[in-house]
Amino acid sequence: MKKVLLLLADGFETFEASVFIDVIGWNLVEGDNSTELFTCGLKTIVR
């Protein structure tokens, strides 16, 4: 299984990140289930 780490900079737009989250998520539902998404951050709250 491939692991994907999504890095988000301060001030990112939710819409910008949703494209990647959606594509990877659909791979788990409709695809071959070969990827897993991880996110991490230095802060608890993302603004």
Secondary structure, DSSP 8 states (H G I E B T S, - for coil): -EEEEE---TT--HHHHHHHHHHHHHHHHTS---EEEEE--SSSS--
